Amino acid sequence: MVEKNIKKFALGIEYDGSFYHGWQRQKRVSSIQEEIERALSIIANHKIDVICAGRTDAGVHSVGQVIHFNTTAIRKKSSWLMGANTYLSKNISIIWVKEVPESFHARYSAITRSYRYIIYNYSIRSAILQNKSNHIYRKLNVKKMYSEAQLLLGEHDFTSFRALSCQSHSPWRKIIKLNVFRINNFVMIDITANSFLHHMVRNIVGSLIEIGMSNKKECWMKELLHKKNRNCAGATAPAKGLYLVHVDYPLRFNFPKSEQTYMFFK
């Protein structure tokens, strides 16, 4: 019996997480993974299983998720891209597709992951942005938030910022970039790291919000690192303000970028 030729493809994915119970396939609830696998399986005419760069929680959005899958089907790239999109809801889009070598892995080949957290910082809530940002009505001191954020740069034990249910074997992570800035009524928090613990970004954001509201003293973030106690840090920020923006891979894979998305989130 002749073994069928197996090909591997990587895909770039955008999604609005408001309508799903997170990325991971689950019983009796809708997930992004399940919907994508269903659409790709129709195009392939066989069952497709996908692996993602980073599993996002319920309500978290993405403009830069990367996945991979194996297939024996012979299809044009336009079939994987345009064809699969016709079977996806309007809340999920495949934005690029590329054949990759067998050595590629969406999760383990990634060098860094970048997230953006968006805060709508205005006295009146927005009807349009209620599922796309976190509304904070008190004016945030962005200068203080930025200064405290820099204390988290580098490699640290982030126990104070991991969910109590986090299953990672090690609490050590390396934050490469952590920027906080304001654009009119929006406060943006950009964070890049080699990888993240469960709820790590949202827990860091929750603590930075406490600082922005002047509820905590100077160098509090440094104290939290030393205490290694989740109960000492701020509350977990809502998922609706969080976006997976970009996953960085070695240049040899030569992945495309969505210029429209990049311009909006850079």
N, C-alpha and C positions, 0 to 999 in steps of 0.2 A: 504493500500500500504506500503510495507516494504522499509524503507529508505536505500539507498546504503551506504556501508562503505566508508568513505572518509579518505584518507591517505595524509600526508604532507611529501614532500621531500625537502631537501636542496641540492644544486648543487654548485660545484666550477667551475668557468668559466675563461678561458683565451681568449683574443681577441686582434687582431691588429685593432686599431681604425681608421687607415688611410683610410679605404674603406667605412666608415659609417658616418652618420650625428648624431653621438652620440648614447648613450644607448637608450633613450626614443623613443617609438613608435611615428611616425609622419606620416602625410599624404603626399603622393607623393615623399617621400625620404626614402632611406634605413636606417634601424636602427638595432642595435644588438638585442634589445628586440624582435622586430618583427620576426627576423630570428630564434631566439631560441624558441619562442612560436610556430612558424610554425612547427619546427622539433619535439618538444615535443607533439604537438597536433596529429601529424601523428602516433606517437608511442602509445599514449593514446587512439586514435580513438574518441576523443572528444576535445572541445576547451580548451586550457590551457592558463591561465594568470599567469605571473610571477612577483614577487616583488624582487627588487635588494637591496643590502646593500647601494649602493651609485651610483647615476646616473652620468655617465661621459659624458663630452662634445665631440663634433665632433673632431676626430683626437687623442683623449686620448686613451691609451692602458690599458690593465689589465692583470695581472698574478694572481690576487687574488680576483676577484669579487665573491660574494656569492649571490645566489638567492633562493627563495622557491616557491613552487606551490602546489596546492591541486589537487587530482585526485581520481576518483572512479575506475580507471583501475587497474587491477591486473597484474603486470609485474615484471619480475626479474630485479634486479639492473643492470645486464648486458644489458638488453634491453633499459633502460633509458640512460645508459652510451654509449655503443657501437652503439646501434640502432640509438639514436638521433644524434650522431656524423656523421653517414653516410648521414644524411639529412642537415648537416651544411656545409657551405663553408669552405675552408681551412683556413680562417681568424678567425674562432671561434672554440674553443674546450671545451667540457665538460670534466673536469679532474677528478672529483669524484662526487659521489652521496651518500646520506645518508638519511634514513627515520628519521624524527624528530617529537617530540611531538607537539600537537596543539598549545602549548604556544610559540613555536619558531616563530620569525619574523625576516627576513633577515635584515631589517633596524633597528627596534626598540630594538632588542635583542643585537645589536652590542655594544661593550664597546669602542673600538677605531677603527680608520681607518688609514692606513699607505700608504703614497705615496712616490715614488722616482722620482726625475726630473733629466734627464741625459743631460749634456751639452758636446758637442764635442768641446773641446777648442784647436784648432789648426789653423795655418795660412791658410791651404788649406782645402776646403770643402770635405766631403766624398760623393761619389756617392752611396755607400751602405747604409749609415746611415741617409740619408736625411729625411726620414719619421719616424725615430726612435729616433732622438735626435735633440737638438737645437744647431746649429753651431754658436759659438762665436769665431771670429778669433783673437781678442785681448787677450793677456795673462791675466787671471783672478788671482787676489790676494785672494787665498782661505783662508789664515789666517785671513784677514780682514772680509771676508764673514762669516766665522764661528763665529768670535767674535761678530759681529752685530746680527747674527741669535739668539744668546743666549738671547738677550734682549727681544725676543718674547715669551720665555718660560713662562708657567703659564697661568692663566686666564685673558683675556683682552677683551676690546672692539676693534674688528678688522674692524671697519668701513672703515679705510683707505685702507683695503685690500679686500673689498668685491665689487663685480660688482654692478654698479649703478642699474642694473635690478634685483638684488638679492631680493627674496621674503621672506626670513627668518624673523621671527618676532623679533629676537634678534641678535645683532651683537657680542654677547659675546661667545667666544669659549675658550677652554683650550688646549694649545699645550703642549704635554708631552715630545716630543723629536724633536730636529731640528739640524741635523748634516750636515756639509759641508766638503767634502774631495775630494782629487784628486787621480785618478789611471791613471798614464801615461798622455794621452791627454784627459782624461775624468774627468769632475767635477760632482760629485754626490751630490744631495741635498735630504736628507731623512727627512720626516716630519710625525709625528704621533700626532693625536689630537682626542678628543672625537667625534668631527664632524667638518665639514668645511662649510664655506659660499661659495656662488657661485663665482668661479674664485679665491678663497682665496689663494690656493697654487701657482697658476701661477702669481698672483699679488705679493706675497711675493718673489717668484723667480725673477721676473722682477726687484724688488727693490734691491735684493741681487746682481744681475748682475751689477747694477749701482755702488754699493759699490766695487765690484770686479774689476771694471774698473777705480776705484779711482775718480769717478765723484761726489761723495758725501763725506761729512765730517764725522768724528767719531760721534757715537751715533745718526745717522740719523734715524735709525729704531725706536728708542725710541721717537723721535720727531713725527714720523708719527703716532704712537699709540696715542699720546696726541692730535694731530691735528684733528683726526677723519674726514679726508677729502680724498676721493679717488683720487682727482685731484692732490694731493701733492706727491703721491707715484709713483713708476716706472711703466713703461708700462707693460701690461699683457704679460707674456712670451708665446711663441707659444705652442699649445696643443701637438704637436708631440713629445716633450721630456718628457711628463708626463705619469706615470704608477701607477695605483692602485695596490699596492703590496700585502697588507694583510688586512683582517678584523678580529679583535679579538672578540671572544665570550666567555661567561662563560665556564669553563672547563667541565661542565656537558654535554654539547652537543658533546664533544669529536670528533671534526671535524679533518679529515686527512689533512696532508700537502703534497704538491708535493715537494719531496726532491730535484729534479733537478731544479725546479723553485726557491726554497728557497736558494739553494747554489749560484745560479747566482745573486740573488738580495739581499742577506744578507749583 
